[in-house]
């Protein structure tokens, strides 16, 4: 999987999606229930960096692989805004890519 750029891109999608789940499922409840914003600060920064990398890499992969903009690229980009979206986009769009 990690031997080619698509495999590394898919891994980045899993990590970015996981960071969003940690941010929304753990860090945000800790902030609002326990009143401790420290975890949101650190996880939020990490997620922001991963999010920007994912957006950049999506556009790079789309250009290099000549993916149809509406069919592939838009759906992959939208998936990064929705919890579990990168996992669903990977399953529906990328699992059969070579």
C-alpha positions as CSV (number, residue, x, y, z in Angstrom):
1,X,0.0,0.0,0.0
2,X,2.7,2.5,0.9
3,X,4.9,1.6,-2.2
4,X,3.1,4.1,-4.4
5,X,1.7,7.6,-4.1
6,X,-2.0,6.5,-4.1
7,X,-1.4,4.2,-1.1
8,X,0.3,7.0,0.8
9,X,-2.6,9.3,-0.1
10,X,-5.1,6.8,1.1
11,X,-3.1,6.5,4.4
12,X,-3.2,10.3,4.8
13,X,-6.9,10.2,4.3
14,X,-7.3,7.6,7.1
15,X,-5.1,9.6,9.4
16,X,-6.9,12.9,8.6
17,X,-10.3,11.3,9.1
18,X,-9.1,9.8,12.4
19,X,-7.9,13.1,13.6
20,X,-11.3,14.6,12.9
21,X,-13.0,11.9,14.9
22,X,-10.6,12.4,17.8
23,X,-11.2,16.1,17.7
24,X,-14.9,15.8,17.7
25,X,-15.4,12.7,19.7
26,X,-12.8,13.2,22.5
27,X,-11.3,16.6,22.5
28,X,-14.5,18.6,22.1
29,X,-16.4,16.8,24.9
30,X,-13.4,17.2,27.2
31,X,-13.4,20.9,26.5
32,X,-17.2,21.4,27.0
33,X,-17.9,18.8,29.7
34,X,-14.7,19.0,31.8
35,X,-13.8,22.6,30.9
36,X,-10.3,21.8,29.7
37,X,-9.5,23.3,26.3
38,X,-5.9,22.1,26.1
39,X,-6.7,18.9,24.1
40,X,-8.7,20.8,21.6
41,X,-5.8,23.2,21.1
42,X,-3.2,20.4,20.4
43,X,-5.5,18.0,18.5
44,X,-7.1,20.9,16.6
45,X,-3.6,22.1,15.4
46,X,-2.7,18.6,14.3
47,X,-6.0,18.1,12.5
48,X,-5.6,21.5,10.8
49,X,-2.2,20.5,9.4
50,X,-3.4,17.1,8.3
51,X,-6.5,18.7,6.7
52,X,-4.4,21.1,4.6
53,X,-2.1,18.2,3.6
54,X,-5.1,16.2,2.6
55,X,-6.6,19.0,0.5
56,X,-3.2,19.7,-1.2
57,X,-2.6,16.0,-1.9
58,X,-6.1,15.5,-3.2
59,X,-5.6,18.2,-5.8
60,X,-2.1,16.9,-6.6
61,X,-3.4,13.3,-7.1
62,X,-6.3,14.6,-9.2
63,X,-4.0,16.5,-11.5
64,X,-1.5,13.6,-11.8
65,X,-4.1,10.9,-12.4
66,X,-6.4,13.1,-14.4
67,X,-9.4,12.3,-12.3
68,X,-12.7,13.8,-13.4
69,X,-13.1,16.9,-11.3
70,X,-16.8,16.5,-10.5
71,X,-16.9,12.7,-10.0
72,X,-13.7,12.2,-8.0
73,X,-12.1,15.3,-6.8
74,X,-15.1,17.1,-5.5
75,X,-16.3,14.1,-3.6
76,X,-12.9,13.4,-2.1
77,X,-12.6,17.1,-1.0
78,X,-16.1,17.1,0.5
79,X,-15.3,13.9,2.4
80,X,-12.7,15.8,4.4
81,X,-15.4,18.0,5.9
82,X,-17.6,15.3,7.2
83,X,-16.8,12.9,10.1
84,X,-16.2,9.5,8.5
85,X,-16.2,11.2,5.1
86,X,-12.6,10.3,4.2
87,X,-13.3,6.6,5.1
88,X,-16.4,6.5,2.9
89,X,-14.8,8.3,0.0
90,X,-11.9,5.9,0.2
91,X,-14.2,2.9,0.1
92,X,-16.4,4.2,-2.6
93,X,-13.9,5.9,-4.9
94,X,-10.3,4.8,-4.2
95,X,-10.3,1.1,-3.4
96,X,-10.4,0.0,-7.0
97,X,-7.9,2.6,-8.3
98,X,-4.5,1.4,-9.6
